[in-house]
């Protein structure tokens, strides 16, 4: 184990308490990730107690812990920042020690987050990424009131699911959101995707004022984006903070660099609050990007997910639970077909 002493063996069957992370929990969290994943979990902060303590102190991670009377950590659930707007938290990185499973700890920790932590912290929006190689996570999210608004195609490699033997190709994920504060604002609908986005917004619980984005509007200024590469997943995410007049050149340079790093899936996040979003969409689409869906409050105001996959996506293994998610899958696949026929 890295940066921590070996933890004493934890006797099964003990009662547990659930509460917010405390600094003294950090070695136990590291030991739990080691016990469940070895060193294979891709987000390494959980293995390093000082780094985890610092991330929690900064508010980048909000963690709920299930611990025994002796303070031994047997389960965790996390909320963490992965969107440009720090008020949006992803719910994930949850796990329970094998000898403490089938006791409802995961559900209890999630409930504690929803009932106690989110109101206490004033969190405006949370989301999850239930995978699509099975529907169990999707059912759980829907049961908690989450609404799917986007589909990430071929997000993760099959190697991530070797232990459970649940995937033979790359695995897609839904993006499901739940809001806790009203935040009505104007959304510019790119002409090409106006009908699809209106349908996705329908039933999402997100109040928006829709405006038509002019595809002929000229892009102004200098492009500003931030790209992050996830080596294990061979994926990249690009937050486009401003689409400027130099977007075609900057995007070509970026894609060439990502290809050189072995990236096979690229995601782009565009601002739907920008009147020039339609022009930006056409530039991305000309380079193979297709629809992913809506990202509520992604930049505080809403974002649009576009995505590009090298080769043919693993459509056949995508499993979705609800009629709503099935419809999003249909729209995403149809746009992929159109992009690849153009």
C-alpha positions in Angstrom: 0.0 0.0 0.0 1.2 3.5 -0.8 1.7 6.2 1.9 -0.1 4.4 4.7 0.5 1.6 7.2 -1.4 -1.7 6.9 -4.8 -1.6 8.6 -5.8 -4.2 11.1 -8.2 -6.9 9.9 -11.8 -5.8 10.3 -14.2 -8.2 11.9 -17.5 -8.7 9.9 -20.9 -8.3 11.5 -20.1 -5.1 13.5 -22.6 -2.3 13.7 -21.5 0.8 11.7 -22.2 4.5 11.9 -22.5 6.8 8.9 -21.1 10.3 8.9 -19.0 12.9 7.1 -15.4 12.2 6.5 -12.9 13.1 9.3 -9.2 13.5 8.7 -8.5 10.4 10.8 -10.6 8.3 8.3 -8.1 8.9 5.5 -5.9 5.9 6.1 -8.9 3.6 6.4 -10.3 5.0 3.1 -7.0 4.2 1.4 -7.0 0.7 2.9 -10.6 0.2 1.7 -9.7 1.2 -1.9 -6.7 -1.1 -1.7 -8.9 -4.0 -0.5 -11.5 -3.6 -3.2 -9.4 -2.5 -6.2 -5.8 -3.2 -5.4 -3.9 -0.3 -6.9 -6.2 -0.4 -10.0 -8.6 2.5 -9.2 -7.8 5.2 -11.7 -8.4 8.2 -9.3 -5.3 8.0 -7.0 -6.2 10.7 -4.5 -8.2 8.1 -2.4 -4.9 6.1 -1.9 -3.0 9.0 -0.4 -4.3 10.3 3.0 -2.7 13.7 2.9 -4.0 14.4 -0.6 -7.5 13.2 0.3 -7.6 15.4 3.5 -6.5 18.4 1.5 -9.1 17.8 -1.3 -11.9 17.5 1.3 -10.7 20.7 3.0 -10.8 22.5 -0.3 -14.4 21.3 -1.0 -13.4 19.4 -4.1 -14.5 16.1 -2.5 -17.4 15.6 -0.1 -17.2 12.2 1.4 -19.5 10.1 3.6 -18.0 7.2 5.5 -19.4 4.1 7.1 -17.2 3.2 10.1 -17.1 0.6 12.8 -17.1 1.5 16.6 -13.3 1.3 16.4 -13.3 3.8 13.6 -12.4 1.3 10.9 -13.7 2.4 7.5 -15.9 -0.2 5.7 -17.7 1.9 3.1 -17.5 5.3 1.4 -19.6 7.4 -1.0 -18.2 10.5 -2.6 -19.3 13.7 -4.3 -16.6 15.4 -6.3 -16.0 18.2 -8.7 -15.7 17.2 -12.4 -17.6 20.0 -14.1 -16.3 23.5 -14.8 -18.8 24.9 -12.3 -17.7 23.9 -8.9 -21.3 23.9 -7.6 -22.0 20.7 -9.6 -20.9 17.6 -7.9 -20.6 14.1 -9.4 -21.8 11.3 -7.1 -19.6 8.2 -7.4 -16.5 6.4 -6.3 -18.7 4.5 -3.8 -17.6 1.1 -2.4 -18.2 -1.2 0.5 -15.9 -3.8 2.0 -16.9 -7.3 0.8 -17.7 -8.6 4.3 -20.1 -5.7 4.9 -22.1 -5.9 1.7 -25.8 -6.9 1.4 -26.5 -4.7 4.5 -27.8 -1.7 2.6 -24.8 0.5 3.4 -24.5 2.0 0.0 -28.1 3.0 0.0 -27.8 4.4 3.5 -24.7 6.4 2.7 -26.4 7.9 -0.4 -29.5 8.7 1.6 -27.3 10.5 4.2 -25.8 12.5 1.4 -29.2 13.5 0.1 -30.9 14.1 3.4 -28.1 15.6 5.4 -25.1 16.7 3.4 -26.5 18.3 0.3 -28.8 20.7 2.3 -26.1 21.4 4.8 -23.5 22.3 2.1 -26.0 24.1 -0.2 -25.2 21.9 -3.2 -27.2 23.2 -6.2 -26.8 20.2 -8.6 -25.5 16.6 -8.5 -25.1 14.0 -11.3 -24.1 10.5 -11.8 -22.8 8.4 -14.7 -24.5 5.0 -14.5 -22.8 2.6 -16.9 -24.7 0.9 -19.7 -23.2 -2.6 -19.7 -26.0 -3.3 -17.2 -29.0 -1.4 -15.9 -28.6 -1.8 -12.1 -27.0 1.6 -11.5 -29.5 3.2 -13.8 -32.4 1.9 -11.8 -30.8 3.0 -8.6 -30.3 6.6 -9.9 -33.9 6.8 -11.2 -35.1 5.6 -7.9 -33.3 8.6 -6.3 -35.0 11.1 -8.6 -32.2 11.5 -11.2 -33.1 12.3 -14.8 -31.0 11.3 -17.7 -30.1 14.1 -20.2 -27.0 12.7 -22.1 -25.3 9.6 -23.2 -21.5 9.2 -23.3 -20.7 6.7 -26.0 -17.7 4.3 -25.6 -16.6 6.1 -22.4 -14.7 3.3 -20.7 -12.6 0.4 -22.0 -13.7 -3.2 -21.3 -10.6 -3.7 -19.2 -12.2 -1.6 -16.5 -14.8 -4.4 -16.0 -12.5 -7.4 -16.2 -13.3 -8.6 -12.6 -17.1 -8.7 -13.3 -16.8 -10.0 -16.9 -19.6 -7.6 -17.9 -18.2 -6.1 -21.1 -16.5 -7.3 -24.2 -16.1 -3.8 -25.8 -16.0 -0.2 -24.7 -18.8 0.8 -22.3 -21.2 3.8 -22.6 -22.6 5.7 -19.6 -25.6 7.9 -19.1 -25.4 11.3 -17.4 -28.2 11.7 -15.0 -28.8 14.9 -13.0 -30.8 16.1 -10.0 -31.2 19.7 -9.1 -31.8 21.2 -5.6 -32.1 24.8 -6.5 -34.0 26.6 -9.3 -31.8 28.2 -11.9 -33.8 29.4 -14.8 -31.8 31.0 -17.6 -31.7 31.5 -21.4 -30.5 28.6 -23.5 -29.6 29.1 -27.2 -30.7 26.1 -29.2 -28.5 25.2 -32.2 -30.8 24.9 -35.2 -29.5 21.4 -36.0 -30.3 20.1 -32.5 -33.2 22.3 -31.5 -35.9 19.6 -31.7 -33.6 17.0 -29.9 -32.7 19.4 -27.1 -36.3 20.5 -26.5 -37.2 16.8 -26.2 -34.4 16.2 -23.7 -35.3 19.2 -21.7 -38.9 18.0 -21.5 -39.5 16.2 -18.3 -36.0 17.1 -17.0 -37.4 19.5 -14.3 -35.1 22.3 -15.6 -36.9 25.5 -16.4 -35.3 27.3 -19.3 -36.1 30.2 -21.7 -35.3 28.9 -25.2 -33.8 31.1 -27.9 -32.7 30.2 -31.4 -29.0 30.3 -32.0 -28.0 31.7 -35.4 -25.7 29.2 -37.2 -24.5 32.1 -39.3 -23.3 34.2 -36.4 -19.6 34.9 -36.6 -17.3 33.6 -33.9 -15.5 36.4 -32.1 -12.3 36.7 -30.1 -9.8 34.0 -29.2 -10.8 30.4 -28.4 -10.4 29.3 -24.7 -10.6 25.7 -23.8 -9.2 23.3 -21.3 -8.5 19.7 -22.2 -8.0 16.8 -19.8 -6.8 13.4 -20.9 -7.6 10.2 -19.0 -4.9 7.7 -20.1 -6.5 4.6 -18.7 -9.7 5.2 -20.5 -8.0 6.6 -23.7 -10.5 9.5 -23.4 -10.3 13.2 -23.4 -12.7 15.9 -22.2 -12.5 19.5 -23.6 -14.3 22.3 -21.8 -14.8 25.1 -24.4 -15.1 28.3 -22.3 -15.1 30.5 -25.4 -15.4 29.5 -29.1 -13.5 32.2 -31.0 -12.7 33.0 -34.6 -9.7 30.7 -34.4 -11.7 27.7 -33.3 -11.1 25.6 -36.5 -7.4 25.9 -36.3 -7.2 25.4 -32.6 -9.5 22.4 -32.7 -7.5 20.8 -35.5 -4.3 21.2 -33.5 -5.9 19.8 -30.4 -7.3 16.7 -32.1 -3.9 16.0 -33.7 -2.3 16.2 -30.3 -5.0 13.9 -28.7 -4.5 11.3 -31.4 -0.8 11.4 -30.7 -1.6 10.5 -27.1 -3.7 7.5 -28.0 -7.0 9.1 -27.3 -9.9 7.2 -29.0 -12.8 9.1 -27.4 -13.0 12.9 -27.3 -15.8 14.8 -25.6 -16.4 18.5 -26.0 -18.5 20.7 -23.6 -20.0 23.8 -25.3 -21.9 26.7 -23.6 -25.6 26.7 -24.4 -25.8 30.2 -22.9 -23.6 31.5 -25.9 -25.5 32.9 -28.9 -22.7 31.6 -31.1 -23.0 28.0 -30.0 -24.7 27.0 -33.3 -21.6 28.1 -35.3 -19.3 26.2 -32.9 -21.5 23.1 -33.3 -21.0 23.0 -37.0 -17.2 23.3 -36.7 -17.1 20.4 -34.3 -19.5 18.4 -36.4 -17.4 18.8 -39.5 -14.6 17.1 -37.6 -16.7 14.0 -36.6 -18.4 15.1 -33.4 -22.0 14.1 -32.8 -24.6 14.7 -30.2 -24.3 13.6 -26.6 -27.0 15.6 -24.8 -27.6 18.4 -22.3 -25.4 19.1 -19.2 -27.5 21.2 -16.8 -25.6 23.9 -14.9 -22.3 22.6 -16.3 -20.8 26.0 -16.6 -23.3 27.3 -13.9 -25.4 27.8 -17.1 -26.1 24.7 -19.2 -23.7 22.9 -21.5 -24.0 20.8 -24.6 -22.1 17.5 -24.9 -20.6 16.6 -28.2 -18.4 13.5 -28.7 -16.1 11.9 -31.3 -15.3 8.2 -31.3 -12.5 6.6 -33.4 -14.1 3.8 -35.4 -17.6 2.3 -34.9 -19.0 2.7 -31.4 -20.1 -0.4 -29.4 -23.8 0.3 -30.0 -24.9 -3.3 -29.6 -23.8 -3.6 -25.9 -25.5 -0.4 -24.7 -28.3 -1.3 -22.3 -30.7 1.4 -21.1 -33.5 1.0 -18.6 -36.1 3.7 -19.2 -38.0 4.8 -22.2 -36.4 8.3 -21.8 -32.9 6.9 -21.9 -33.8 4.7 -24.9 -35.0 7.8 -26.7 -31.7 9.6 -26.0 -29.8 6.6 -27.3 -31.8 6.7 -30.5 -31.2 10.4 -31.0 -27.4 10.1 -30.3 -27.1 7.1 -32.6 -29.0 8.8 -35.4 -26.8 11.8 -35.3 -23.7 9.6 -35.3 -25.1 8.0 -38.5 -25.7 11.4 -40.1 -22.2 12.7 -39.2 -20.6 9.7 -40.7 -22.7 9.9 -43.9 -22.0 13.6 -44.5 
